[in-house]
Amino acid sequence: MPGKALVAALAAGVLMETALTFVGLPGLLPLPWRQTLAILAYAIFSCLVVNDAVKVAMIKWRVPTAVA
């Protein structure tokens, strides 16, 4: 399990980045909330579903003794 400091830092980063997408930056327009939610959903899906499936497959392939 990740430590409390890491979880807090990740949560703060997500909140800050989400706020910046709504406010925008000099030279960049803010994104609508639907696009922001779509990006967040894509990031969650790719990290929690695709990435984990690839990691499990790689572990099973490269470390056969790790599979119980």
C-alpha positions, 0 to 999 in steps of 0.5 A: 500500500502506498503511504499517506504522503504519496496518496496526498501528493497524488490527490493534490496533483489531480486537483491542481491539474483539474483546476488548471483545465477549468481556468486555463493558462496564458495562451491556452484556453480552458477545457469544458467540463465534459472534456475534462471528465473524458480525459480523467475517465480515459486516464483511470481506464488506461492506468487501472485496466490496461496497465494492470492487465499488461503488468499481470501478463508480463509477470506471468510470462517473465516470472513463472514462479510468481504465479500461485 
